[in-house]
C-alpha cells in the first residue's frame, strides 16, 4: 500500500469515527491515456477539501463536484468520464470510471456487544444500508470476519468505547452485551452522551433491576425519552435474527418519526371516506 493510499484510508477512518461527511472516490477502470490507473483514491469532505488524488486537473475538479452532489443523496454511485475535448475539455483521449462511496448518515448505529444478537443486527443494518460500528472486548467476536461491513470495529470494553468523539446526536446506541453488569455499565456511560437513541436489550425483570441500581447513583434512565428498554417492537421475535428485525424496526420508526402502523389502514380509511365498501 502506498503512502498516499495509507493517508486516504486514515482520513476515511477518522471521518467515520468523528461522523464527518465524506466521499471515497476510487478509479475503478480506465481506457486509453488517463492521468491515474485503477485503484487511485481520493477523499472528498463535505466542505470540498480533499485527501489524495484521482489525477488532478479537470478530471479531479469534476470528481469533487460529483462527490459533493452525491453526499446529500446518501447513495454510492459509479460515473464515467471522457477525457476528450468534447468531454471534459481534455486531450488525454481516454476514459476513466470512478466509484463514489458515500459516508454520510442521518443515522449511525453503535452496537455494543458482538455476540449473536449484535452480529444479526449488523447483518440486517448492512442489508438496509445503515452505517454501523461495533464494540466488544472479545477479539474473537469483534473482528472483520464477523462484521465485514461495519464502519469500525473496536476490540475494547463496550462501555469504554462510548466516547464523545464517537457519539453525536445522529448516533443510535444499541446495548446487547454478554451480561447484565456490562449492559448496566454501557447504559450508564451512554446516558450523558448526545446520542439520539439508547436501546438496551433485557427482560421485564432485568430492566427494572438495572434502572434501580442507576437510580441509586443519581441517574434516572426511566425519565430519559431516548432510552428504550426492553428494546425493540413487540413482534414476537425470539431468535437473534427476529430480535434484529424488531430492534431496527424500532430504530427506523423513531428516526423517521413514523407511526409504525399498517399501510393498509390508511388505504381503508381513504376508501371509507370515498364512500366505497372496504
C-alpha positions as CSV (number, residue, x, y, z in Angstrom):
1,X,0.0,0.0,0.0
2,X,1.4,3.4,-1.0
3,X,1.9,6.2,1.5
4,X,-0.9,8.2,-0.3
5,X,-3.3,5.3,0.0
6,X,-2.5,5.0,3.7
7,X,-3.2,8.7,4.1
8,X,-6.6,8.2,2.3
9,X,-7.6,5.3,4.5
10,X,-6.5,7.0,7.6
11,X,-8.6,10.1,6.6
12,X,-11.6,7.9,5.9
13,X,-11.2,6.1,9.3
14,X,-11.1,9.4,11.1
15,X,-14.1,10.7,9.2
16,X,-16.1,7.7,10.2
17,X,-15.1,7.9,13.8
18,X,-16.0,11.6,14.1
19,X,-19.1,11.5,11.9
20,X,-17.6,13.8,9.3
21,X,-19.4,13.6,6.0
22,X,-17.0,12.2,3.3
23,X,-17.0,10.5,-0.1
24,X,-14.3,8.0,-1.1
25,X,-13.7,8.3,-4.9
26,X,-11.8,5.4,-6.5
27,X,-10.7,4.9,-10.1
28,X,-12.2,1.5,-10.9
29,X,-11.5,1.3,-14.7
30,X,-9.7,3.2,-17.4
31,X,-9.2,3.1,-21.2
32,X,-6.5,4.8,-23.3
33,X,-4.4,7.6,-21.9
34,X,-5.5,8.6,-18.4
35,X,-3.8,10.6,-15.5
36,X,-4.2,7.8,-12.9
37,X,-4.5,4.0,-13.0
38,X,-7.3,1.9,-11.4
39,X,-7.1,2.0,-7.6
40,X,-6.2,5.7,-7.3
41,X,-8.2,7.1,-4.4
42,X,-9.3,10.5,-3.1
43,X,-11.4,11.5,-0.1
44,X,-13.7,14.5,-0.6
45,X,-15.1,16.1,2.5
46,X,-18.4,18.0,2.8
47,X,-16.6,21.3,2.6
48,X,-14.9,20.4,-0.7
49,X,-11.4,19.7,0.8
50,X,-9.6,16.6,-0.3
51,X,-7.0,13.9,0.7
52,X,-5.4,12.0,-2.1
53,X,-5.9,12.4,-5.9
54,X,-7.5,10.8,-8.8
55,X,-5.5,12.7,-11.4
56,X,-5.7,16.4,-10.8
57,X,-6.9,19.0,-13.3
58,X,-10.3,19.0,-14.8
59,X,-11.0,15.3,-14.1
60,X,-10.4,15.8,-10.4
61,X,-12.4,19.0,-10.3
62,X,-15.3,17.2,-11.9
63,X,-15.0,14.3,-9.4
64,X,-15.0,16.7,-6.5
65,X,-18.2,18.3,-7.9
66,X,-19.9,15.0,-8.4
67,X,-18.8,13.8,-4.9
68,X,-20.4,16.8,-3.3
69,X,-23.6,16.2,-5.3
70,X,-23.7,12.6,-4.1
71,X,-23.3,13.5,-0.4
72,X,-26.9,14.8,0.2
73,X,-28.3,11.9,-1.7
74,X,-26.6,9.5,0.6
75,X,-26.1,6.9,-2.3
76,X,-22.9,5.5,-3.7
77,X,-22.6,5.7,-7.5
78,X,-20.4,5.0,-10.4
79,X,-19.6,7.5,-13.1
80,X,-17.7,7.6,-16.4
81,X,-15.7,10.5,-17.7
82,X,-14.5,11.0,-21.3
83,X,-11.1,12.7,-21.2
84,X,-11.5,14.4,-24.6
85,X,-12.1,17.9,-25.9
86,X,-15.8,17.0,-26.3
87,X,-16.0,15.5,-22.8
88,X,-14.1,17.3,-20.0
89,X,-12.1,19.5,-22.4
90,X,-9.0,17.4,-22.0
91,X,-6.6,16.0,-24.6
92,X,-5.8,12.6,-23.0
93,X,-8.3,10.9,-25.3
94,X,-9.0,8.3,-22.7
95,X,-11.9,7.2,-20.4
96,X,-12.0,6.9,-16.7
97,X,-14.6,5.3,-14.4
98,X,-14.8,6.4,-10.8
99,X,-16.8,4.8,-8.0
100,X,-18.1,7.2,-5.3
101,X,-18.7,5.7,-1.9
102,X,-20.7,8.0,0.4
103,X,-20.0,8.0,4.1
104,X,-22.8,10.3,5.4
105,X,-25.7,9.3,7.5
106,X,-28.5,10.9,9.4
107,X,-28.5,7.7,11.5
108,X,-25.4,5.9,12.8
109,X,-25.7,2.7,14.8
110,X,-23.3,1.9,17.6
111,X,-23.7,-1.7,18.5
112,X,-22.4,-2.6,21.9
113,X,-21.9,-6.4,22.0
114,X,-20.6,-8.6,19.2
115,X,-22.4,-11.8,20.1
116,X,-25.2,-13.5,18.1
117,X,-27.7,-10.7,18.5
118,X,-25.1,-8.0,17.7
119,X,-24.0,-9.9,14.6
120,X,-27.6,-10.3,13.4
121,X,-28.3,-6.6,14.0
122,X,-25.2,-5.7,11.9
123,X,-26.2,-8.0,9.1
124,X,-29.7,-6.5,8.8
125,X,-28.3,-3.0,9.2
126,X,-25.9,-3.7,6.3
127,X,-28.7,-5.0,4.2
128,X,-30.7,-1.8,4.5
129,X,-27.7,0.4,4.2
130,X,-27.3,1.7,7.8
131,X,-23.8,2.9,8.8
132,X,-22.8,0.9,11.9
133,X,-19.9,0.3,14.2
134,X,-19.5,-2.3,16.9
135,X,-17.6,-2.7,20.2
136,X,-16.8,-5.8,22.3
137,X,-13.7,-6.6,24.4
138,X,-13.7,-10.1,22.9
139,X,-11.4,-10.0,19.9
140,X,-12.7,-13.4,18.7
141,X,-16.1,-11.8,18.3
142,X,-15.3,-8.2,17.5
143,X,-13.4,-8.6,14.2
144,X,-13.8,-8.0,10.4
145,X,-14.7,-11.6,9.8
146,X,-17.9,-11.3,11.9
147,X,-18.5,-7.6,10.9
148,X,-17.3,-7.3,7.3
149,X,-19.4,-4.2,6.5
150,X,-19.0,-2.3,9.8
151,X,-17.6,1.2,9.5
152,X,-15.5,0.5,12.6
153,X,-14.9,-2.5,14.9
154,X,-13.5,-1.8,18.3
155,X,-12.0,-4.7,20.3
156,X,-12.4,-3.0,23.6
157,X,-14.8,-2.9,26.6
158,X,-18.1,-1.6,25.2
159,X,-18.7,1.0,27.9
160,X,-15.2,2.4,27.4
161,X,-15.8,2.6,23.6
162,X,-18.5,5.2,24.3
163,X,-16.6,8.4,23.8
164,X,-17.7,11.9,22.8
165,X,-15.6,11.5,19.6
166,X,-17.7,8.6,18.5
167,X,-21.1,9.6,19.7
168,X,-23.2,12.6,18.4
169,X,-26.8,13.4,18.0
170,X,-27.1,11.2,15.0
171,X,-25.9,8.1,16.9
172,X,-28.3,5.3,17.9
173,X,-26.8,3.2,20.6
174,X,-27.8,-0.5,20.8
175,X,-26.8,-2.3,24.0
176,X,-26.7,-6.1,23.7
177,X,-23.6,-7.3,25.6
178,X,-23.0,-10.7,27.1
179,X,-24.1,-9.9,30.6
180,X,-26.3,-7.7,32.8
181,X,-23.4,-6.0,34.5
182,X,-21.9,-5.0,31.2
183,X,-25.3,-3.7,29.9
184,X,-25.6,-1.6,33.0
185,X,-22.1,-0.1,32.5
186,X,-22.9,0.7,28.9
187,X,-26.2,2.3,29.8
188,X,-24.5,4.4,32.5
189,X,-21.9,5.5,30.0
190,X,-24.4,6.3,27.3
191,X,-26.8,8.5,29.3
192,X,-24.5,11.6,29.4
193,X,-23.8,11.5,25.7
194,X,-25.7,13.3,22.9
195,X,-27.0,10.0,21.4
196,X,-30.4,10.3,19.7
197,X,-31.4,6.8,20.9
198,X,-30.3,4.4,23.6
199,X,-31.8,1.0,23.4
200,X,-30.9,-1.9,25.8
201,X,-31.9,-5.5,25.4
202,X,-33.4,-7.1,28.5
203,X,-36.2,-8.9,30.2
204,X,-39.0,-7.4,32.3
205,X,-37.1,-8.3,35.4
206,X,-33.6,-7.3,34.3
207,X,-34.5,-3.8,33.1
208,X,-36.1,-2.5,36.4
209,X,-33.2,-4.0,38.3
210,X,-30.7,-2.1,36.3
211,X,-32.8,1.1,36.5
212,X,-32.9,0.9,40.3
213,X,-29.2,0.5,40.5
214,X,-28.7,3.5,38.4
215,X,-31.3,5.4,40.4
216,X,-29.1,4.8,43.4
217,X,-26.3,6.6,41.6
218,X,-28.5,9.6,40.8
219,X,-29.2,8.6,37.3
220,X,-32.8,8.1,36.0
221,X,-32.9,6.3,32.7
222,X,-36.7,5.7,33.1
223,X,-37.1,9.5,32.7
224,X,-34.9,9.9,29.7
225,X,-37.1,9.8,26.5
226,X,-34.1,8.5,24.5
227,X,-34.0,5.2,26.5
228,X,-35.9,2.2,25.1
229,X,-35.6,-0.9,27.2
230,X,-36.6,-3.6,26.7
231,X,-35.5,-2.7,23.2
232,X,-37.5,-3.3,20.0
233,X,-41.0,-3.6,18.8
234,X,-43.4,-6.3,20.1
235,X,-43.5,-8.6,17.1
236,X,-42.9,-11.8,19.0
237,X,-39.2,-12.2,18.0
238,X,-37.0,-14.7,19.9
239,X,-34.2,-15.7,17.6
240,X,-31.2,-13.3,17.0
241,X,-32.5,-12.6,13.5
242,X,-36.0,-11.8,14.7
243,X,-34.7,-9.6,17.5
244,X,-32.6,-7.7,15.0
245,X,-35.6,-7.0,12.8
246,X,-37.6,-5.9,15.9
247,X,-34.8,-3.6,17.1
248,X,-34.1,-2.0,13.7
249,X,-37.8,-1.6,13.0
250,X,-37.9,0.5,16.2
251,X,-34.8,2.5,15.2
252,X,-36.3,3.3,11.8
253,X,-39.7,4.1,13.3
254,X,-38.1,6.6,15.7
255,X,-35.6,8.1,13.2
256,X,-38.3,8.7,10.6
257,X,-41.0,9.9,13.0
258,X,-43.5,7.4,11.6
259,X,-46.3,5.6,13.5
260,X,-45.2,2.1,12.6
261,X,-48.8,1.2,11.8
262,X,-50.0,-0.9,8.9
263,X,-50.1,0.7,5.4
264,X,-53.4,-1.0,4.7
265,X,-55.1,1.0,7.5
266,X,-54.5,4.3,5.7
267,X,-55.9,2.8,2.4
268,X,-59.0,1.5,4.2
269,X,-59.6,4.9,5.8
270,X,-59.4,6.6,2.4
271,X,-61.8,4.1,0.9
272,X,-64.3,4.7,3.7
273,X,-64.1,8.4,3.2
274,X,-64.8,8.0,-0.5
275,X,-68.0,6.0,0.4
276,X,-66.8,2.8,-1.2
277,X,-67.1,-0.6,0.6
278,X,-63.9,-2.0,2.0
